[in-house]
Amino acid sequence: MQLAKPTLADIGEMQRLIRVFIDEGTILSRSDEEVANAIRSYTIAKIDDAIVGFASLYIYTPSLAEVRSLAVGRNSQGHGVGSAIVEALINEARSLKLKQLLTLTYRATFFSRLGFHELPKEEVWHHKVWEDCIRCKHFPVCNEIALTLEL
Ligand SMILES: CC(C)(COP(=O)(O)OP(=O)(O)OC[C@H]1O[C@@H](n2cnc3c(N)ncnc32)[C@H](O)[C@@H]1OP(=O)(O)O)[C@@H](O)C(=O)NCCC(=O)NCCS
């Protein structure tokens, strides 16, 4: 498995990978333009030249970023790909001198194992709520758990 930065030519394959998770409501849909705008925030995992997973380190402020759109294709899950992607984002966040990471997820134990701690949802940075949550089909009754990692 190799970790890499995607190019704009990878967007179609990235969108196909997460379609199933968008349909089941675990990941928010983003247009090709939105992915392109943030293309430098993504890290992809590849096996034999195929993209098997990715996530975005999306920066909100000079100190705060979110791990978002994390997904690993069903056939590749449970082999450490997701953990390797998040660890790469944590390293990237540290090298950028960010101070705090945030994530909203249904997979809280996955993130706690990587050092994240639960955060009361009222403390989630309000821009996240207004930019993303209002577009989600589960809003405002959301069972996602907010977690944070101090860097
Ligand atoms: C959440 C998700 C990204 C995890 O990806 P993954 O590649 O399966 O993650 P890992 O393999 O690193 O870890 C998954 C589990 O396998 C275990 N594992 C890790 N490496 C392993 C290995 N080499 N062999 C066996 N098991 C392993 C981990 O302990 C982990 O258990 P935990 O979730 O209870 O902590 C993936 O399940 C997914 O895409 N889900 C759908 C979308 C989603 O929910 N995204 C998160 C929303 S932010």
The ligand as an ORCA input file, in Angstrom:
! r2SCAN-3c Opt
* xyz 0 1
  C     -13.726      3.894      9.077
  C     -12.864      3.301      7.983
  C     -12.221      4.436      7.185
  C     -11.762      2.443      8.596
  O     -10.884      2.014      7.547
  P     -10.031      0.672      7.678
  O      -9.030      0.629      6.605
  O     -10.955     -0.493      7.820
  O      -9.302      0.964      9.073
  P      -8.211      0.039      9.792
  O      -8.064     -1.254      9.079
  O      -7.014      0.864      9.990
  O      -8.915     -0.177     11.195
  C     -10.184     -0.852     11.237
  C     -10.141     -1.902     12.325
  O      -9.301     -2.948     11.884
  C      -8.294     -3.207     12.869
  N      -7.024     -3.396     12.145
  C      -6.123     -2.465     11.806
  N      -5.077     -3.012     11.184
  C      -5.351     -4.308     11.090
  C      -4.646     -5.403     10.535
  N      -3.450     -5.230      9.939
  N      -5.229     -6.598     10.593
  C      -6.436     -6.760     11.187
  N      -7.142     -5.756     11.746
  C      -6.586     -4.558     11.694
  C      -8.211     -1.993     13.732
  O      -7.935     -2.357     15.070
  C      -9.559     -1.339     13.597
  O     -10.435     -1.648     14.639
  P     -11.309     -0.444     15.315
  O     -12.095      0.222     14.215
  O     -12.174     -1.160     16.278
  O     -10.346      0.503     15.931
  C     -13.702      2.391      7.040
  O     -14.370      1.432      7.814
  C     -14.719      3.145      6.193
  O     -14.384      3.660      5.123
  N     -15.992      3.180      6.661
  C     -17.073      3.791      5.898
  C     -16.954      5.303      5.869
  C     -16.819      5.856      7.274
  O     -17.527      5.471      8.195
  N     -15.860      6.795      7.428
  C     -15.590      7.422      8.711
  C     -16.424      8.608      8.830
  S     -15.392      9.973      9.206
*
